[in-house]
Amino acid sequence: MKLYYSIVIFLCLSLSLDSRAQNYNMSNTTVNISCGSVINFYDSGGPSSSYSTNANLTMVFCAPVGQNIYAQFSSFNLENTWDYLYVYNGPSMASPLLGAFTGGVSPGLISGAT
């Protein structure tokens, strides 16, 4: 069954595997971060499990106004043409779409503009 994840990016975020970083699993929530924050962002299964089936989740990362957000993927693997990760530049899914990603090719570095 199709799985849709949406990350809504609102206005310094870096996704990285760093032992000092805070960890977040995909969920329907808003996370306020400070500029320069380093986080590990995982699917709903966390770092050691698969993502859940039939998920339709939206997570919003909010940073200080006027700051850019950067998301660097260290790994990425979704069922090709079946499961998708949508990344938006703004506070909702009505914001400009930065990309729709599927399969095993990493989105690499994604930057949200202010």
ZIDA-V609085 format. One record per helix or strand of 2 or more residues. SS is the DSSP state (a for helix, b for strand). FROM is the first residue (numbers start at 1). LEN is the number of residues. Records with the same first field share a line. If there is no record, write none. Layout:
SS = FROM-LEN / FROM-LEN
This chain:
b = 3-8 / 13-3 / 22-4 / 29-4 / 37-6 / 56-7 / 69-4 / 83-7 / 96-6 / 109-4
